[in-house]
Amino acid sequence: MKFPFPKTIRMKLMAAAAGITLVISLFTLTIYFFVFQSFLRKNQVQSSEFNLQLVTANVADNMADIIYFSKWTCSSTAVLHYLEQLGNADGLPPSASADSANLRPLALSSFERFKEEYQNTPPKDYITHALISTASRNNFLHILGPSEGSRPHAADIVYDAPYFETLFQARDFSWIGLKDDLFVNINPSKVLPIIRPVYNEFNSDIIGWSYLSISQELFTDYLNAYPLGDDGMLFFTMGDITYYLKDGEFETAQDLYTPLKELNSYSLNDATTVQTVEMADGSRRTMITIPVEGVEGWSFSQILSEQQFSQQKKFYYMLIAGICLTISCLGLLLMVLLNRIINVPVKAIKQKIDAVSQGDFSRDPSIEWNHELGDIGKGINSLSASIVILMDKRIEDERHKKDLEYQILQSQINPHFLYNTLNSIKWMATIQGAGGIAEMTTALARLMKNVSKGTNLPITLREELELVKDYFLILQYRYGGSISLDCTVLSEDLYDCRIHRFTLQPIIENSMFHGIEPKGQAGKITVTAMAETASFGKVLRISVTDNGVGMSQETIEKVLHGDETASADFFRHVGINNVNRRIQYAYGENYGISITSQVGSYTTTTITIPYSTEENYDKAIDCR
């Protein structure tokens, strides 16, 4: 299907404005969508990264103090002296040892020093147990948690733990994950055990070991206060073991997610890892991982909350919608401005052109604005004024032309008439010496009097018939009464109808000299006037019929068009054509003369003019 494209300039401008606005809106929305999407995700990543760094920094600081305390238990002079002395006395009865009396003060002073260092360790509240034992486990220093009771076999309990040898034999601190508290039998809490051997300060002999149990609250206290969405997740990785926080407790995470790709360009810190992961339910999420500085193998991870992202996305969508609305409003404003600046003037100019095409040439000042379209409006007004002037001049010229042609036509009729009349008088004067000359002279005088009145003023049909009778009287004297004239008017109102002077005289003359005279015997001319209704209005029809020789159709055409060859009858033929043209000049192409004839029988010449009395004559002339 062909897409309809606007054809008018106005619609093209409106379509262009709408199209440009739409393109700008779509382009802006596309850019803003991707930019905001990226910015929103990056902002969420960096915000979570910052919060997670605070957690790792706090845990790192606490673990640094705990590791320092653990190292202190393995290197303190007081501890080493206690272990060396008490280790040598392990297994001996009190009476067998010469220094047994001095061992108790040493143990007390070492415990006080141990306790003092413990108290000076900032994260001491997270150390649930601190124990220093000789290699034989018979003597040990033990600091319990605030709710713990004394345990006489504490060293044996630790030693019997399944992970003791693993941690004891490790070359450095080893992280085996969170374990049940050895000293709590019912609902034990999770602790992180730290076991390190204590060496003789002078050789590599192991003289004992130290044990610390770190509560999981060291991690959960920070994570429980962490700003996390309902669908967000927090993970803590310790070596090869990963835990996730659930209801304030750590649980082992197994196959909860699968890493897909890294997005490290979003992070602020090079040590931070950002990656896309696929969850067990098939959804794809973004995960941030930050290592704990100073503790190898430790890291905290967060699965970003999609709910928070969606909430923030709604804000950005509202912002984008606001931008789109602003652009749309600007586009609408642009269309309104275009409509006022271009479309409204163009419409006004078009209406003025339509009015001019319908004949309204009046000046319209409302289209003469002070801009380019106003110049066009001024041009149209000037053109309208010029058209009016030209039309008036043309009408005046046409009037002058018709008057001149009418005068020329009349000048062609009058000499012909005078010639025949004077010729008749000459023959009458030669043949007769009677009083008929006076009568003919009287008739001629009346005719000349009417000719002198001019040809422009119309007369009534009654007056025209009187002129015809005067003219026919002269003809009767010329032909010795062998011709007759019969005038019939079908209704009295027709006598008042208006008709040009000497309309019938050329027709009577033509009937006489072209019809009856060639016949060589008596003839009759009948004039009949009647009113009829034609398709173009009510008309007056005057028929002049003679019983002469008639005319062929070819001769009729020549008579009506005035192109018959010059001959003795030249003036007769010209008279018919002139009358026909005079009627059409005055009333229009619907009116004029028509001739019907039958050779050897008759000729009928019909004159058709508007039915107009003295009251409505000017109106009939104006409507031609």
C-alpha positions as CSV (number, residue, x, y, z in Angstrom):
1,M,0.0,0.0,0.0
2,K,1.4,3.4,-1.0
3,F,2.0,5.7,1.9
4,P,-0.1,8.9,1.4
5,F,2.2,11.9,1.4
6,P,0.7,15.4,1.9
7,K,0.5,17.5,-1.3
8,T,0.0,21.0,0.1
9,I,2.9,23.0,1.5
10,R,0.9,23.6,4.7
11,M,0.5,19.9,5.3
12,K,4.1,19.2,4.3
13,L,5.3,21.8,6.8
14,M,3.1,20.2,9.5
15,A,4.3,16.7,8.6
16,A,7.9,17.9,8.6
17,A,7.5,19.5,12.0
18,A,5.8,16.4,13.4
19,G,8.4,14.1,11.8
20,I,11.4,16.1,13.1
21,T,9.9,16.2,16.5
22,L,9.3,12.4,16.4
23,V,12.8,11.7,15.2
24,I,14.3,14.0,17.9
25,S,12.1,12.4,20.5
26,L,13.0,8.8,19.5
27,F,16.7,9.6,19.2
28,T,16.7,11.4,22.6
29,L,14.8,8.6,24.2
30,T,17.0,6.0,22.7
31,I,20.2,7.8,23.9
32,Y,18.7,8.5,27.3
33,F,17.4,4.9,27.7
34,F,20.8,3.3,27.1
35,V,22.7,6.0,28.9
36,F,20.4,6.0,31.9
37,Q,20.3,2.2,31.9
38,S,24.1,2.1,31.9
39,F,24.4,4.9,34.4
40,L,21.8,3.4,36.7
41,R,23.5,0.0,36.7
42,K,26.9,1.6,37.2
43,N,25.6,3.8,40.0
44,Q,24.0,0.8,41.7
45,V,27.3,-1.2,41.3
46,Q,29.4,1.6,42.7
47,S,27.0,2.4,45.5
48,S,27.0,-1.3,46.5
49,E,30.8,-1.5,46.1
50,F,31.2,1.4,48.5
51,N,29.0,-0.2,51.1
52,L,30.7,-3.5,50.7
53,Q,34.1,-1.9,51.0
54,L,33.0,-0.5,54.4
55,V,32.2,-4.1,55.5
56,T,35.4,-5.6,54.2
57,A,37.4,-2.7,55.8
58,N,35.9,-3.3,59.2
59,V,36.3,-7.1,59.0
60,A,39.9,-6.6,57.7
61,D,40.7,-4.3,60.6
62,N,39.2,-6.7,63.2
63,M,41.0,-9.7,61.6
64,A,44.3,-7.8,61.6
65,D,43.9,-7.3,65.4
66,I,42.9,-10.9,65.9
67,I,45.8,-12.3,63.8
68,Y,48.1,-10.0,65.7
69,F,46.8,-11.3,69.0
70,S,47.2,-14.9,67.7
71,K,50.8,-14.2,66.7
72,W,51.3,-12.6,70.1
73,T,50.3,-15.8,71.9
74,C,52.9,-17.7,69.9
75,S,55.8,-15.2,70.5
76,S,55.2,-13.4,73.8
77,T,58.2,-13.9,76.2
78,A,55.8,-14.4,79.1
79,V,53.9,-17.1,77.2
80,L,57.1,-18.8,76.0
81,H,58.5,-18.8,79.5
82,Y,55.3,-20.2,80.9
83,L,55.2,-23.0,78.3
84,E,58.9,-23.9,78.8
85,Q,58.6,-24.1,82.5
86,L,55.2,-25.8,82.7
87,G,56.1,-28.1,79.8
88,N,59.1,-29.5,81.6
89,A,56.9,-30.2,84.7
90,D,54.3,-32.0,82.7
91,G,53.9,-35.6,84.0
92,L,56.0,-35.1,87.2
93,P,54.5,-35.3,90.7
94,P,54.6,-32.1,92.5
95,S,57.1,-33.5,95.1
96,A,59.5,-34.4,92.3
97,S,60.0,-30.9,91.1
98,A,62.3,-28.7,93.0
99,D,60.7,-25.5,91.4
100,S,57.1,-26.7,91.8
101,A,56.5,-23.9,94.3
102,N,57.6,-21.3,91.9
103,L,55.4,-22.6,89.0
104,R,52.1,-21.3,90.3
105,P,53.2,-17.6,90.5
106,L,54.6,-18.0,87.0
107,A,51.3,-19.4,85.8
108,L,49.4,-16.6,87.4
109,S,51.7,-13.9,86.0
110,S,51.5,-15.4,82.5
111,F,47.8,-15.6,82.7
112,E,47.6,-12.0,83.8
113,R,49.8,-10.9,80.9
114,F,47.7,-13.1,78.5
115,K,44.5,-11.6,79.8
116,E,45.9,-8.1,79.6
117,E,46.8,-8.6,75.9
118,Y,43.3,-10.1,75.3
119,Q,41.7,-7.0,76.9
120,N,43.8,-4.7,74.7
121,T,42.6,-6.5,71.5
122,P,39.8,-4.3,70.1
123,P,37.6,-7.1,68.6
124,K,37.9,-9.2,71.9
125,D,34.1,-9.4,72.1
126,Y,34.2,-11.6,68.9
127,I,36.9,-14.0,70.5
128,T,34.7,-16.6,72.3
129,H,37.7,-18.6,73.5
130,A,41.5,-18.0,73.8
131,L,43.6,-20.9,74.9
132,I,47.4,-21.5,75.3
133,S,48.3,-25.0,76.0
134,T,51.5,-27.0,76.6
135,A,52.3,-29.7,74.2
136,S,51.1,-32.4,76.7
137,R,47.9,-30.4,77.4
138,N,48.3,-30.8,81.1
139,N,48.8,-27.1,81.7
140,F,47.0,-24.3,79.7
141,L,45.9,-20.8,80.0
142,H,42.2,-20.3,79.0
143,I,40.1,-17.2,78.6
144,L,36.4,-18.0,78.3
145,G,33.6,-16.0,76.8
146,P,31.4,-14.0,79.2
147,S,28.8,-16.7,79.5
148,E,31.1,-19.7,79.6
149,G,32.0,-21.7,82.6
150,S,35.5,-23.1,83.4
151,R,36.5,-26.2,81.5
152,P,39.2,-28.4,83.2
153,H,39.7,-30.4,80.0
154,A,39.5,-27.5,77.6
155,A,42.9,-28.3,75.9
156,D,41.8,-31.9,75.3
157,I,38.5,-30.7,73.8
158,V,40.4,-28.6,71.3
159,Y,43.0,-31.2,70.7
160,D,40.3,-33.8,69.9
161,A,38.6,-31.6,67.3
162,P,38.7,-33.2,63.8
163,Y,40.4,-30.1,62.3
164,F,43.1,-29.7,65.0
165,E,45.9,-31.5,63.1
166,T,45.1,-29.7,59.8
167,L,45.4,-26.3,61.4
168,F,48.3,-27.3,63.7
169,Q,50.3,-28.6,60.8
170,A,49.6,-25.7,58.5
171,R,52.6,-23.5,57.6
172,D,50.6,-20.4,58.1
173,F,47.1,-19.4,59.0
174,S,44.7,-21.7,57.4
175,W,41.0,-21.1,57.0
176,I,38.8,-24.2,57.1
177,G,35.5,-22.4,57.4
178,L,33.0,-21.9,60.2
179,K,32.7,-24.7,62.7
180,D,30.4,-25.5,65.7
181,D,31.7,-24.1,68.9
182,L,33.5,-26.9,70.7
183,F,32.5,-25.7,74.1
184,V,28.7,-25.4,73.5
185,N,26.8,-28.7,73.3
186,I,23.3,-27.5,72.7
187,N,22.6,-25.3,69.6
188,P,26.2,-24.5,69.2
189,S,27.0,-21.2,67.3
190,K,29.4,-21.1,64.4
191,V,33.0,-20.0,65.1
192,L,36.1,-19.6,63.1
193,P,38.9,-21.7,64.7
194,I,42.5,-20.5,64.7
195,I,45.2,-23.0,65.9
196,R,48.9,-22.2,65.7
197,P,51.9,-24.1,67.2
198,V,54.2,-22.3,69.6
199,Y,58.0,-22.9,69.1
200,N,60.9,-22.7,71.5
201,E,62.5,-19.3,71.3
202,F,65.9,-20.9,70.9
203,N,65.2,-23.8,68.5
204,S,62.4,-25.2,66.4
205,D,61.0,-27.4,69.1
206,I,57.2,-27.2,69.6
207,I,56.5,-26.4,73.2
208,G,52.8,-25.8,72.9
209,W,50.0,-24.3,70.8
210,S,47.4,-21.6,70.9
211,Y,43.7,-21.7,70.0
212,L,41.3,-18.9,69.2
213,S,37.6,-19.2,68.3
214,I,36.2,-16.2,66.4
215,S,32.4,-15.8,66.5
216,Q,30.6,-15.5,63.2
217,E,29.1,-12.3,64.6
218,L,32.4,-10.7,63.5
219,F,30.9,-10.9,60.0
220,T,27.1,-11.0,60.6
221,D,27.0,-7.8,62.7
222,Y,28.1,-5.8,59.8
223,L,26.2,-7.7,57.2
224,N,22.9,-7.7,59.1
225,A,23.0,-3.9,59.1
226,Y,23.9,-3.8,55.4
227,P,21.3,-2.0,53.1
228,L,20.1,-5.0,51.0
229,G,17.0,-5.3,48.9
230,D,14.5,-8.1,49.4
231,D,15.8,-10.0,46.5
232,G,19.5,-9.2,47.1
233,M,22.0,-11.7,48.5
234,L,25.2,-11.4,50.5
235,F,28.0,-14.0,50.3
236,F,31.1,-14.6,52.3
237,T,33.9,-16.6,50.8
238,M,36.6,-18.2,53.0
239,G,39.1,-20.1,50.9
240,D,37.1,-22.8,49.0
241,I,34.0,-22.4,51.1
242,T,31.3,-19.8,50.3
243,Y,28.5,-18.9,52.7
244,Y,25.4,-16.8,52.1
245,L,23.6,-14.8,54.7
246,K,20.1,-16.0,55.6
247,D,18.0,-14.7,58.5
248,G,21.1,-13.4,60.1
249,E,23.1,-16.7,59.9
250,F,25.6,-18.1,57.5
251,E,24.6,-21.1,55.4
252,T,26.8,-23.0,53.0
253,A,26.1,-21.9,49.4
254,Q,26.2,-24.7,46.8
255,D,25.3,-24.1,43.1
256,L,23.4,-21.0,43.8
257,Y,24.8,-19.2,40.8
258,T,27.1,-19.7,37.8
259,P,29.5,-16.9,36.7
260,L,29.0,-15.8,33.0
261,K,31.0,-12.7,32.2
262,E,32.9,-9.9,33.9
263,L,31.8,-6.2,34.0
264,N,34.8,-4.7,35.7
265,S,34.4,-1.4,33.8
266,Y,31.6,-0.5,36.2
267,S,33.8,-0.8,39.4
268,L,35.7,2.0,41.1
269,N,38.5,-0.2,42.6
270,D,40.7,-2.5,40.5
271,A,40.5,-5.2,43.2
272,T,36.7,-5.3,42.8
273,T,35.2,-7.9,40.6
274,V,31.8,-7.2,38.8
275,Q,30.3,-10.0,36.9
276,T,27.0,-11.3,35.4
277,V,25.9,-14.6,37.0
278,E,23.1,-16.9,36.2
279,M,21.0,-17.9,39.2
280,A,19.6,-21.4,39.8
281,D,16.2,-20.2,38.5
282,G,17.7,-19.1,35.2
283,S,17.6,-15.4,35.9
284,R,20.7,-13.2,35.2
285,R,21.9,-11.0,38.0
286,T,24.9,-8.7,38.7
287,M,27.3,-9.7,41.4
288,I,30.1,-7.6,43.1
289,T,33.0,-9.3,44.9
290,I,35.5,-7.4,47.1
291,P,38.4,-9.2,48.7
292,V,39.2,-8.7,52.4
293,E,42.6,-7.0,52.6
294,G,45.2,-8.7,54.6
295,V,43.4,-12.0,54.8
296,E,44.1,-14.3,51.9
297,G,41.2,-16.1,50.3
298,W,38.6,-14.0,52.0
299,S,36.0,-12.0,50.1
300,F,32.5,-10.6,50.4
301,S,30.0,-10.7,47.5
302,Q,26.7,-9.1,46.8
303,I,24.0,-10.1,44.3
304,L,22.5,-6.7,43.4
305,S,18.8,-6.2,44.1
306,E,16.7,-6.1,40.9
307,Q,13.8,-4.5,43.0
308,Q,16.0,-1.6,43.9
309,F,17.2,-1.4,40.3
310,S,13.5,-1.4,39.1
311,Q,12.6,1.3,41.6
312,Q,15.5,3.5,40.5
313,K,14.6,2.6,36.9
314,K,11.0,3.9,37.5
315,F,12.5,7.2,38.5
316,Y,14.6,7.4,35.4
317,Y,11.7,6.3,33.3
318,M,9.7,9.1,34.8
319,L,12.6,11.4,34.0
320,I,12.7,10.1,30.4
321,A,8.9,10.5,30.1
322,G,9.3,14.1,31.3
323,I,11.9,14.7,28.7
324,C,9.7,13.1,26.1
325,L,6.8,15.2,27.2
326,T,8.9,18.4,27.1
327,I,10.1,17.6,23.6
328,S,6.5,16.8,22.5
329,C,5.3,20.1,23.9
330,L,8.2,21.9,22.1
331,G,7.2,20.1,18.9
332,L,3.5,21.0,19.5
333,L,4.6,24.6,20.1
334,L,6.7,24.5,16.9
335,M,3.6,23.3,15.0
336,V,1.5,26.0,16.5
337,L,4.1,28.6,15.6
338,L,4.4,27.2,12.0
339,N,0.6,27.3,11.8
340,R,0.5,30.9,12.9
341,I,3.5,32.1,10.9
342,I,2.9,30.2,7.7
343,N,-0.3,28.1,7.6
344,V,-2.7,30.9,8.6
345,P,-1.3,33.4,6.2
346,V,-1.2,30.8,3.4
347,K,-4.8,29.9,4.1
348,A,-5.8,33.6,4.0
349,I,-4.0,34.1,0.7
350,K,-5.6,31.0,-0.7
351,Q,-9.1,32.3,0.3
352,K,-8.3,35.7,-1.3
353,I,-7.2,34.0,-4.5
354,D,-10.4,31.9,-4.5
355,A,-12.4,35.1,-4.0
356,V,-10.6,36.8,-6.9
357,S,-11.4,33.7,-9.1
358,Q,-15.1,34.2,-8.2
359,G,-15.0,37.8,-9.2
360,D,-14.3,39.6,-5.9
361,F,-11.5,42.1,-6.8
362,S,-11.9,44.2,-3.6
363,R,-8.7,45.1,-1.7
364,D,-8.1,43.0,1.5
365,P,-5.8,44.8,3.9
366,S,-5.7,41.7,6.3
367,I,-3.3,39.8,4.0
368,E,-0.7,42.6,3.9
369,W,1.6,41.4,6.7
370,N,5.0,42.7,7.4
371,H,6.9,39.7,6.0
372,E,7.4,37.8,2.8
373,L,3.9,36.4,2.7
374,G,2.6,39.9,3.3
375,D,4.5,41.0,0.2
376,I,2.6,38.3,-1.7
377,G,-0.7,39.5,-0.2
378,K,0.2,43.1,-1.3
379,G,0.9,41.8,-4.8
380,I,-2.4,40.0,-4.9
381,N,-4.2,43.2,-3.9
382,S,-2.3,45.2,-6.5
383,L,-3.1,42.5,-9.1
384,S,-6.8,42.6,-8.1
385,A,-6.8,46.4,-8.5
386,S,-5.1,46.1,-11.9
387,I,-7.7,43.6,-13.0
388,V,-10.5,45.9,-12.0
389,I,-8.9,48.7,-13.9
390,L,-8.3,46.5,-17.0
391,M,-11.9,45.1,-16.9
392,D,-13.3,48.6,-16.6
393,K,-11.2,49.8,-19.5
394,R,-12.1,46.7,-21.5
395,I,-15.8,47.3,-20.9
396,E,-15.5,50.9,-21.8
397,D,-13.6,50.0,-24.9
398,E,-16.2,47.4,-25.8
399,R,-18.9,50.1,-25.4
400,H,-17.0,52.5,-27.7
401,K,-16.5,49.7,-30.2
402,K,-20.1,48.7,-30.2
403,D,-21.2,52.4,-30.6
404,L,-18.7,52.8,-33.5
405,E,-19.8,49.6,-35.1
406,Y,-23.5,50.5,-34.6
407,Q,-22.9,53.9,-36.1
408,I,-21.0,52.3,-39.1
409,L,-23.8,49.7,-39.5
410,Q,-26.4,52.5,-39.4
411,S,-24.4,54.6,-41.8
412,Q,-24.6,51.6,-44.2
413,I,-28.4,51.4,-43.9
414,N,-29.2,55.1,-44.2
415,P,-27.5,55.8,-47.6
416,H,-29.2,52.8,-49.1
417,F,-32.5,53.9,-47.8
418,L,-32.1,57.5,-49.0
419,Y,-30.9,56.2,-52.4
420,N,-34.1,54.2,-53.0
421,T,-36.4,56.8,-51.6
422,L,-34.9,59.6,-53.7
423,N,-35.0,57.3,-56.7
424,S,-38.8,56.6,-56.1
425,I,-39.5,60.3,-55.8
426,K,-37.6,60.9,-59.1
427,W,-39.8,58.4,-61.0
428,M,-43.0,59.7,-59.4
429,A,-42.0,63.2,-60.4
430,T,-41.3,62.1,-63.9
431,I,-44.4,59.9,-64.5
432,Q,-47.0,61.7,-62.3
433,G,-47.7,65.2,-61.6
434,A,-50.1,64.1,-58.8
435,G,-50.3,64.7,-55.0
436,G,-48.7,61.4,-54.2
437,I,-45.4,63.2,-54.2
438,A,-46.5,65.2,-51.1
439,E,-47.5,62.0,-49.3
440,M,-44.2,60.3,-50.0
441,T,-42.3,63.4,-49.0
442,T,-44.2,63.5,-45.7
443,A,-43.4,59.8,-45.0
444,L,-39.7,60.4,-45.9
445,A,-39.6,63.4,-43.5
446,R,-40.9,61.3,-40.6
447,L,-38.2,58.7,-41.4
448,M,-35.4,61.2,-41.5
449,K,-36.7,62.8,-38.3
450,N,-36.3,59.4,-36.5
451,V,-32.9,58.8,-38.0
452,S,-31.7,62.2,-36.7
453,K,-32.7,61.2,-33.2
454,G,-29.8,58.7,-33.1
455,T,-29.6,55.0,-33.0
456,N,-28.8,54.3,-29.3
457,L,-32.2,55.0,-27.8
458,P,-34.7,52.1,-28.0
459,I,-38.3,52.7,-29.0
460,T,-41.4,50.7,-28.5
461,L,-42.7,48.1,-31.0
462,R,-45.6,50.4,-31.7
463,E,-43.2,53.2,-32.8
464,E,-41.1,50.7,-34.9
465,L,-44.2,49.5,-36.7
466,E,-45.2,53.2,-37.5
467,L,-41.7,53.6,-39.1
468,V,-42.3,50.4,-41.1
469,K,-45.6,51.7,-42.3
470,D,-44.0,55.0,-43.4
471,Y,-41.3,53.1,-45.2
472,F,-43.8,50.7,-46.8
473,L,-45.9,53.6,-48.0
474,I,-43.0,54.9,-50.0
475,L,-42.5,51.4,-51.5
476,Q,-46.2,51.2,-52.4
477,Y,-45.9,54.4,-54.4
478,R,-42.9,53.0,-56.1
479,Y,-44.4,49.7,-57.1
480,G,-47.9,51.1,-57.9
481,G,-49.8,49.3,-55.1
482,S,-48.8,45.8,-56.3
483,I,-47.5,45.0,-52.8
484,S,-49.3,44.8,-49.4
485,L,-48.3,44.8,-45.7
486,D,-50.1,43.0,-42.9
487,C,-49.0,43.6,-39.3
488,T,-50.3,41.3,-36.5
489,V,-49.5,41.8,-32.8
490,L,-50.9,38.9,-30.7
491,S,-51.3,40.8,-27.5
492,E,-51.6,44.5,-26.5
493,D,-48.7,44.4,-24.1
494,L,-46.3,43.6,-26.9
495,Y,-46.7,47.2,-28.3
496,D,-44.8,48.4,-25.2
497,C,-41.8,46.1,-25.7
498,R,-38.5,47.8,-26.5
499,I,-36.7,47.4,-29.8
500,H,-33.9,49.2,-31.6
501,R,-34.8,51.7,-34.3
502,F,-34.8,50.4,-37.8
503,T,-34.7,46.8,-36.8
504,L,-37.6,45.9,-39.1
505,Q,-36.9,48.3,-42.0
506,P,-33.9,46.2,-43.4
507,I,-35.9,43.0,-43.1
508,I,-38.9,44.6,-45.0
509,E,-36.5,45.9,-47.6
510,N,-34.8,42.5,-48.0
511,S,-38.3,40.8,-48.4
512,M,-39.3,43.3,-51.0
513,F,-36.2,43.5,-53.2
514,H,-34.9,40.0,-52.6
515,G,-38.2,38.1,-52.5
516,I,-41.1,39.9,-54.2
517,E,-39.4,42.1,-56.8
518,P,-37.6,39.1,-58.6
519,K,-41.0,37.4,-58.8
520,G,-42.4,40.1,-61.1
521,Q,-45.9,40.1,-59.7
522,A,-47.9,41.3,-56.8
523,G,-46.7,40.2,-53.4
524,K,-47.5,40.3,-49.7
525,I,-45.4,40.9,-46.6
526,T,-46.8,39.7,-43.2
527,V,-45.3,40.9,-39.9
528,T,-46.3,38.9,-36.8
529,A,-45.2,39.7,-33.2
530,M,-45.7,37.2,-30.3
531,A,-44.2,36.5,-26.8
532,E,-42.6,33.1,-26.1
533,T,-40.7,31.5,-23.2
534,A,-37.2,30.1,-24.1
535,S,-34.7,28.2,-22.0
536,F,-32.9,31.5,-21.3
537,G,-36.0,33.5,-20.5
538,K,-39.1,35.2,-22.0
539,V,-38.5,36.6,-25.5
540,L,-40.3,38.7,-28.2
541,R,-40.3,37.0,-31.6
542,I,-41.2,39.1,-34.7
543,S,-41.6,37.1,-37.9
544,V,-41.5,38.8,-41.4
545,T,-42.8,36.5,-44.1
546,D,-43.0,37.2,-47.9
547,N,-44.5,35.1,-50.7
548,G,-41.5,35.9,-53.0
549,V,-39.1,33.6,-54.8
550,G,-37.5,32.3,-51.6
551,M,-33.8,31.5,-51.0
552,S,-31.6,28.4,-50.9
553,Q,-29.8,27.5,-47.7
554,E,-26.5,28.6,-49.2
555,T,-28.0,32.0,-49.9
556,I,-29.4,32.2,-46.4
557,E,-25.9,31.6,-44.9
558,K,-24.4,34.3,-47.1
559,V,-27.1,36.8,-46.2
560,L,-26.8,36.2,-42.4
561,H,-23.0,36.4,-42.6
562,G,-22.8,39.3,-45.0
563,D,-20.3,37.6,-47.4
564,E,-22.4,37.4,-50.6
565,T,-20.6,38.6,-53.7
566,A,-21.0,42.3,-54.5
567,S,-23.9,43.0,-56.9
568,A,-26.8,45.3,-57.4
569,D,-28.4,43.7,-54.3
570,F,-25.3,44.3,-52.2
571,F,-26.9,46.7,-49.7
572,R,-29.9,44.5,-49.2
573,H,-27.8,41.6,-48.0
574,V,-25.6,43.7,-45.9
575,G,-28.6,45.2,-44.1
576,I,-29.7,41.8,-42.7
577,N,-26.3,40.9,-41.4
578,N,-25.9,44.3,-39.8
579,V,-29.2,44.0,-37.9
580,N,-28.3,40.5,-36.7
581,R,-24.9,41.7,-35.4
582,R,-26.5,44.8,-33.8
583,I,-29.0,42.6,-31.9
584,Q,-26.2,40.2,-30.7
585,Y,-24.0,43.0,-29.6
586,A,-26.8,44.4,-27.5
587,Y,-28.3,41.2,-26.0
588,G,-25.9,38.3,-26.5
589,E,-25.5,35.2,-28.7
590,N,-28.8,33.7,-27.7
591,Y,-30.6,36.4,-29.6
592,G,-30.6,37.6,-33.3
593,I,-32.1,36.7,-36.7
594,S,-32.9,33.4,-38.2
595,I,-34.2,32.7,-41.8
596,T,-36.3,29.9,-43.1
597,S,-37.3,29.7,-46.7
598,Q,-38.6,27.5,-49.5
599,V,-37.4,28.3,-53.0
600,G,-40.3,29.6,-55.2
601,S,-42.7,29.8,-52.2
602,Y,-41.8,32.0,-49.2
603,T,-39.1,33.4,-47.0
604,T,-39.6,33.9,-43.2
605,T,-37.2,36.1,-41.3
606,T,-37.5,35.8,-37.5
607,I,-36.2,38.3,-35.0
608,T,-35.6,37.2,-31.4
609,I,-35.0,39.8,-28.7
610,P,-35.7,39.9,-25.0
611,Y,-39.2,40.6,-23.8
612,S,-38.6,43.9,-22.1
613,T,-40.9,46.8,-21.4
614,E,-39.8,50.3,-20.6
615,E,-39.6,49.4,-16.8
616,N,-37.3,46.4,-17.2
617,Y,-35.4,47.3,-20.3
618,D,-32.2,48.3,-18.5
619,K,-32.2,45.1,-16.5
620,A,-32.6,43.0,-19.7
621,I,-29.6,44.8,-21.3
622,D,-27.4,44.3,-18.1
623,C,-28.1,40.5,-18.1
624,R,-27.0,39.8,-21.7
